[in-house]
Amino acid sequence: MDAQDRLSRAEIDAFSAGLEFVREYAIRMVSIEPGEVTIELPFDKRLSGPPGQFPASIVGMAGDVAAVISCLSLLPRGWALATIDFTVKMTGAARGERLRAKGRVLQAGRTNSVGAADIYTVSGEEETLCGTVLATTRNFQIKPEA
């Protein structure tokens, strides 16, 4: 598929901004390249698991978003996707100013895609790996409204 047939950065930004939980958790798209996405979200003590730490559920959600949006970046215009499954594995304490999730496509398919993400806590500019996610998507063509 040619680059002009894939979703643009603006279309990917619009898709993610249309997801209310992305806005609620202040998730920001840092970089979007074909097949690779980096996102960040700030620490919010209202959502902390152990005091002062991101809980595994938030780490998993960040990884899911990065992995899935990386898959979205390879879909053609007129297509969208939804997560059908994801697994998070914690590799360390998630303590920091923000999370940075770096997603990448492992397999881009027509009806399903698989993405992965490594999730880091960030303090200053020091990154510490705290988890990894493997996510599967269901890809579908958007049908025009009648």
C-alpha positions, -999 to 999 in steps of 0.1 A, spaced: 0 0 0 13 34 -9 17 61 18 -11 82 3 -35 53 8 -28 50 46 -43 72 72 -25 105 77 -12 117 111 -41 141 113 -66 112 107 -49 91 134 -48 120 158 -86 126 151 -93 89 157 -75 88 190 -89 122 202 -124 108 195 -119 82 222 -132 97 254 -108 76 276 -78 90 257 -89 125 266 -98 116 302 -64 101 309 -46 130 290 -29 106 266 -8 125 241 5 112 208 43 119 209 52 104 175 34 85 148 53 67 120 40 39 98 39 9 122 53 27 152 37 50 177 48 66 210 23 80 235 26 96 269 3 102 298 10 120 331 9 105 366 -24 112 384 -25 103 420 -63 98 417 -55 68 395 -26 54 415 -25 17 425 1 14 452 4 49 464 27 69 441 26 43 413 7 36 382 -14 5 386 -10 -24 362 -44 -15 346 -31 19 336 2 5 323 -18 -20 303 -41 6 289 -12 28 278 5 -2 261 -28 -12 245 -33 23 230 3 24 217 2 -11 202 -33 -6 186 -26 29 172 6 15 157 -16 -10 139 -41 17 129 -12 36 113 -9 9 86 -46 6 78 -60 21 46 -83 52 46 -118 43 54 -108 16 79 -108 15 117 -101 -10 144 -109 -22 179 -89 -42 205 -101 -77 208 -75 -89 233 -45 -77 251 -21 -90 278 1 -69 301 32 -82 318 46 -59 345 84 -59 346 90 -34 374 75 -8 396 56 19 376 67 49 396 75 81 377 62 115 364 46 99 333 43 68 313 57 65 278 45 36 257 63 27 224 41 6 202 50 -14 171 32 -36 146 42 -73 147 17 -85 121 -6 -63 99 -35 -83 85 -67 -75 67 -91 -85 95 -68 -88 125 -35 -72 134 -11 -78 163 9 -51 180 32 -48 209 43 -21 232 70 -15 258 59 8 286 84 30 305 81 52 335 97 86 329 113 109 355 130 138 339 141 121 307 152 89 324 132 59 311 127 27 332 109 -3 316 79 -12 337 58 -34 314 51 -48 280 18 -54 262 8 -77 233 -25 -67 216 -47 -81 189 -71 -59 169 -102 -64 148 -99 -43 116 -130 -32 98 -141 -10 69 -162 20 80 -195 18 63 -210 52 52 -242 61 71 -273 58 50 
